[in-house]
Amino acid sequence: MAHSLESAAANALRLVLERIEVAVHQAGRSSSQVRLVAVSKTKSVSVIKEVYDAGHRHFGENYVQELIDKAPQLSNDIQWHFIGHLQSNKAKNLVANVPNLYMVESVDSTKIANSLDRAVSGLERKSLKVLVQVNTSGEKSKSGVEPSECIELARHVYTQCPNLQFSGLMTIGMLDYTCTPENFKVVCADVGELQGGNLHSTWYSRRGL
C-alpha cells in the first residue's frame, strides 16, 4: 500500500537505491561507500521536491543558468553537484549564486580550476569540492583530460588552488565500457599514484545514457 502512494520519481529513487544495495553486497562493499547523485537537469522543481521529500539530498545539474534558477526555489540543505562542462567565464556566476554548491565534478583544465579558485576566494564560504574529469572512453564528444594528464591537473588543484578541495576523479565511460578497459586501468593506477602522493582521491563513474 505504501508503494502505491509514492510518486513516480520517489518510486524510481527507491528502485535505484535497491539496485545499489544489491550491487555493493555483491562487491563486498558497504552502501556508505557509494553516493547516488540524482541528475535533475531539465526536471521541474516539483519533481525534484518529490525526490527531496523521499529523503534524497544530492542532486546534479548540467547547466549553470538552470541550476541558478532552481536553487533558490528549493531547500538550502540540498547538496548541489555541477556535472556539466563548465566554461571558465561562468565559474564566478555559478559559485556566487548557488551558496549550497557542494561540488563541481567537471574540472578538466587549469583554466577552469583557477577560475573556480578565484570565484570562491571572493566569497565567505568554505572551500569547494572538485573532481578532475578524465576522458577514459577516448570519445571526442566527451570532455575531460586524457588519463595520462589527470595527475598533473590534480596536483595543480591540490597545490595551486587553496580555495578548492581536490576530492577525486570523475569519468563517463561508454555504455559498453568493456571496449576500453585499458583506460579504466590507467585511471585506477592514477588513483593509486595520487593516494601515494598524499592527495586524497577516490573516483566516480557516470554512465552516459
Buried (B, 14 or more C-beta within 10 A) or exposed (E): EEEEEBBEBBBBBBEEBEEBEEEBEEEEEEEEEBEBBBBBBEBEBEBBBBBBEBEBBBBBBBBBEBBBEBBEEBEEEBBBBBBBBBEBEBBBBBBBBBEBBBBBBBBBBBEBBBBBBBBBBEEEBEBBBBBBBBBBBEBEEBBBBEBEBBBEBBBBBBEEBEBBBBBBBBBBBBEEBEEBEEBBEBBEEBBEBBEEEEBEBBBBEBEEE
